[in-house]
Amino acid sequence: MSKNPASAAIWRLTLTTAAWGLSFPTAKAVMLAQAAILPGRPEWFHAAFILFNRMFIATIVMALLLRGKMRGFTRLEFRQGLELGIYGGLGMLLQTDAQNYIAASTSAFFTQFTCVFVPLVVALRSKRMPSAYVIIACVLVMAGCTVLNGVELGSIRLGRGEWETILGAALFTGQILCLERREFQRNDMGRAATMMFAVKGAVLLPFALVGGGRGILHAYSSIGVLSMTILLALVCTVFAYATMTRWQQYVTSTQAGLIYSTEPLFASIWALFLPAWFSMFANVSYANERLTWQLFAGGTLIIGANLLLIFRPNQPPHGDIPAIT
């Protein structure tokens, strides 16, 4: 490991967030392809089915990679994987269902409430106000997400979709904070991640079965659907979540939440060129997004928020690093 594990962690968590950003245009393309193969299913079914397939494949891949180590599961690894799976699985369900009622830009905006919830919970737990740098960074992130997603604050109304997304963001906050708990520091994060994938799959399976009905397996007849689902499983799930569970322990939870807030920026960048490729590959109609000033302005604010915490004066670089023993 490098002499400064926090520096390595920041770069790896940034790659994790880039992989999560990749999931947005990829999942959209899969949903379009599935809708053509399995017409008449509710919109939430396609999202639940994709998420279940991702988690099922990820569980199998992790079990194969770990092989003999799977027999060494401890009680704390089981407990951490269970908590991560419940937080993440329910959060994904709420976030996905909410998109049936609100625009994707509004969903992305409210999802970034995690970067506010994390320092708020930390402040309440420690009975100490966040530093001025943390407060400024959170404001910059929320402003960046507002610009990036083109959200008009005056037009937002707190209906079902908004509240579901806020609750989902709260659950994602629990997932982030779970990774820094001291009682879990000696866990094998590979086994904990495997348990997390399995729990998420178990949470999502009933929704996929109820919404899909008979003929659900027909979706696997498409090479495009299979290939893009494998991409989602290997890159956006196994790589991303395994890296998250392995490296987040070397930065503070507040900084992790801010790093993850770059997800909509990466999603916007991927969406500039991938939809056209996926359209040709999966025979769907999915247009590339356009390069706009909002991407530059919003991205600058979000990146600036992260740099503010990395290079803040008179503080240890990358925040107060939790002790890893």
Steps between C-alpha positions, in 0.01 A plus 500: 500500500619855431645713782189718482203263468260796500645626170456156343149477648389831347604394151342157537175641636495746210528205260220333697279804444588505129386136482172589672455784250544247219201308635254778413520491116566125503197419715286733290602313184425164665156619611419613146612164360309304766184704438511396133548132590254496792232755407218589736699467823494791746795739484620415850530132401774571245702692759452229766588224252821674393604562860427139599704366208789728595499379860454132411795502258709703745436249779609208280812683376607600852444146631719362219773758560509433875459120470637345821479826695120478488512239776650750743194723538485663844196630684610863450559449126154349467351789697682769300407340168138474615488868600668616178264285294186628672608865485611476137222270375214701648668826397523380139135392501379835629723693262385293203129515583523876553609546137149397394374823659781754462753596233843334499661839567287548812588147615872567455467826694327346803729195499794732570343585836733228626785755500292707746360212705842344569663802671169572676492152653871523587438837668209363703697193598810694605300798638726730300418732212657420161792723407447801275682314221257208519197732498634696202580175315145371554352826373724485192393141427130578526544809282697295248233229487230765455682652203613167354152349502320818395274489805278805553465522877180705477329223304574220750207364698546238769282219372539121508800492266690769687439345841596152376826636361579686823434182700721310253776756558464446875543124447809559284631712788460200728698291250786752498511528879485122543836469325684711760367334815792391718343168592525397133861608439643148524244353259603343172331747267487249215273272703296797627452626142389153386242492777388851403442397136304192609275702734433764234406225255264345754333838560451557126393149393132520612453824305649347186282188526177685574550754224636259240251217510524216250762515227740706705798289392438600139695819572818291506453410133649837400878514465480876553314467828733226624817687404396830654373326813840329540667841456278639776575204724879491457591869473217689670439244774791263575779749430320806636359357823800279576724805463265708715492246782879451481619863484241723666647419841805718419302825463238663718136425432442870425764502230373169360153652464646797311701274270188299422321826415698509174281213375261721295801673342640167380152388390469814286841442342424135415163605356673724245603201285394161639125509415569497124735202539246312711226582246693332221594204717157432654282631215329768710439872451707687758654835409824645637470795734649833398796683645365804685630782714325339798739203478802729528353729766346228715803274466733783601302564820490130596870445430583823682317373809714187507825692444405734784508212749812343351707817511346681796769681703619399845338158475636150433479428126176326409345549844550326830570145396340229712752274668530167315648222708 
